[in-house]
Amino acid sequence: MVNNITALFWNIRGIGNLPTILRLKRLIKVHNITFLSLSKPMIEVARLPTIMEKLKMNFSVANNAGTIWFFWKKSFSCQVILDSTQLLCLKVTNSKDLYLFGGDFNVITDSSESSGGQTNNRDATDDFLEAINGSHLMEVNFTRCKFTWTNNRRGLARVMKRLDRVLISSSWTCTSMTCSVTHLSRQHSDHSPLLTTFHFGAKLGPTRFEFQSFWPLHHNFMEVVKTSWEAPTSSTSALEVLGIKLKSLKVALKI
């Protein structure tokens, strides 16, 4: 039985050099990478088959602009269903109604995801949060360094942000799978590779509720909380009423 599958998302900022190729080969071998998504390879698409062979992956595809390259192992099949200059969407074998978006979104969700530099673009953040909530997507929890990008400067000129992330559809909560992300160290690029692991058969009970940090920023957040909290209960016990309200609020927030 398969225990887990691993994927790697990386804004690689150029793959036409030996040190980057060597690191990729090490990551693929050490973490047994099944799916590999690279953005900004910065070399001609004609070299895609050669890079695939060097990385010992079985299949590959690129978007029409050549800015996103995707590789996978032969144990799966993938079909392109949407292609644009900044997006490559594929359907994976037996993925059903499970959706996952990973890579460099070039935007943060709140001020805590940025350190240094000028004030962040609030409109871009609001648009991004609206898209996440409107599509019923959830953040995948990560480990290691919070920031995934840096301008590689020092002192007061240094800027760090969390621009890269993995989002999953709410339908994942109805499966026996869990998903985790590890921000690997930045080498040969100003972005961190995102090691994403899918754990199969890890859930033995109801899905654990996870509060998403960006929820309070949604314009309907307080209205949802207020409506749920003010709903009447039949209990006369203060502790029982509190428990009922918290449980109802959890359900309301997950919808």
N, C-alpha and C positions, 0 to 999 in steps of 0.2 A: 504493500500500500504506500502511495506517495505521501510523505510527511510534510514537505514544503517545496515550494518553487520560488526561485529568486529572479528578480529583474533589476536592471540598473538604468537609471536615467541620469544623463550627464550633458550639460552644456560644455562641450569639450574644448571649444575655442581653437580648433585646429587639430587635425589628426595626421597631418603629413610629416610627422617627425618621429624618430625612433624612440625617444624616451616615453612619449605618450602611448605609442603602440605597445611598448613593453609593460607599462603600467596596466593598460587595459587587459593584456594577456594574463597578467598576474591576478587581477581582480576576477576575471572570468574563471580562472582555474581554482583560486582559493574559495570563492563563493558559489561555484558551480552555477554560473549565470545561465538562465534559459532564454530570457528576453533582454535585449540590449537596445536602448534608445539613445542616440547621440544627436545633439543639435549643434549647428554651426561647425561642421567638419572642415569647412574652408578649403576644400580641394574639389576637383571636378568629379562629378558623379560617375564618370567612366572608370574611376579607380575603385568603385564600390566592390566589385567582385574580388579584386586583389586584397582589399582590406578584410573582407569576409573570410577569405582563405587564411590570411595571417592570424586572424582571431579564432580560427577553427569553429566558426559558426556555420550552420547548414544553409540558411536562407537569409535573404536580405531584400529590402525595398527602400526607396527614397521618395520623398514628395517631389512634385514637379519642379519646385524651386531649388531642390538639392540642398536645402538647409536642415533637413531632418532625415537621418538614416536609422533604419530599424533592422535588427538582426534577431534570429531565433533558431532554436535547435529543432531537429527533425521530429521530435516526439510530439510536436504541435503543428497545426496549420493556421495561417493567418491570411485574411482577405482585406484589402483596402476598401473602405466604405466612404471615406471623405479625405480630400487632399486639398490643402491650401498652402500659401507661403509660410504660415506660422503654425500649421496644424497637420498632423498625419494621424488619422483615426483608422484603426484596424479591428476586425472581428476575429477573436481567437476561438479555436475549437471548443465547443460546449460551454462557452462563456454565458449563454442564455441572456438574462437581463441584467447582468453585472457590468457596471461601467467604472473605468478607472482613467484618471487624467494625471499625467506626471510630467515634470520638467520645469523649465524656467518660465514663470509667468510674468516676470519683470514687474511685479507689483507686490506691495505688502498689505496685510489686513489690519494692522494697527501700528501705532508708534513704537511699541515694544520690539517690533521686528526690524528696527533700524537704529543704527548708532553712528553719530557723526553726520556731517554734511548739512545740506539745506533742508528746509521743511519739506515733507513729503507731499505728493500730489493727492489731496483729499478726494478730488473727483474720481481719480483712477481707483482709489481704494473703495469708494462707495459703489462704483460700477462693478468692481470685482466681487464684492460681498453680495451685491444684488444678484449677480450671475450664479454664485455659489448657492445662495438660498433658493433662488427661483428654480434651480435645477435639482434641488434636494440632494446636494453633495455634502460630504463630511470630510474633515481633515483627518489624515492618518497620523497618529502620534509618532514622534521621532525621538531618537536618542542622540547624544553627543552635542556638538556646538550648535547653538540656535541659528547663527548666521551662516548662510550658504554662499554668499558672494562678498568679495572685498575689492576695493580699488587698488590694493597692494601698496598703499602709501603708509607712512608712519606718522606718529604724533597726532597733532590736531587735524592734519589733512586726511587722516584715515577714515574711510566710510565702510561700514559693514551692514548688510541687509539679508533678510531671509526672502529671497526671490524665487527659490526652487521649492517645490512641494509636491505631495501626492494627494489627490482627492478621489474619493470613492462614492458611488451612489448609495443611497440609503438601503437599497435592496440587498446589500452585502450583510446587513444585520439579520437577515432571514436565512443565512446559510450557516454551515458548520465551519466556515473559514474565518481566520483572523488575519490581519495585515499589519505589518510594522515597517518602519523606515529608519535607516541609520544614515546619518550625514557623515560620509567618509571625508578624510582629509583632502584639502585642496592642493593638488600638485599638477603642474603643467597647464593649469587653467585657473581663472579667477572664480570659478564656481566649484562647489562640492558635488561629487557624485552621490546620487541617492540610491542606496542599496535597499531594495524593497523586497520583503519576504512574505510569502503567502503560506500560512500555516493551515493545513487541512486537518479536520477532525479535532480541532483544539477546543471547541465549545461543547461543554457537557450540560449546559443549562441555558436559561434565558440570557439574552445579550446584555452585557454590562452597560449601564448608562454612562455616557461620556459627555460632559458639558463642553461645547465648542466655544472657545474664547471669543470668537467673532459674533456670536449670537446677540449679545447686548447692543451691538452696533446696528442691528437691523431695525428699520423704522417701525416695525410692528411688534418688536420684542416686548415692550412694557404692556402693550395692549393684550397680548397673549397671556402674559403672567397675571395681569389684573383680572381678566375674564376667568381664568382657571382658579385663581385663589379665592375669588368672591363667590364661586359656585357653592350652593348650600349643601350641607351634609346632615345626616340623620343622627349622628352620634352626639352624646352629651359629654363625653370624655375629652378633655383638652388634648391629651397626648394622642388619642386615637384620631381626633379631628386633624391634628398636625400631620400624622402619618398619611391619612387619606388625601389631604391637600398636596403633600409632597409627591405622592404617587401619581395623582392626577396631573400635576404640573409636569412631571417627567414625561408622561404620555403626550401632553400638549406640545411640549418643546420638540419632541421627536417627529411629530407629524410634518 
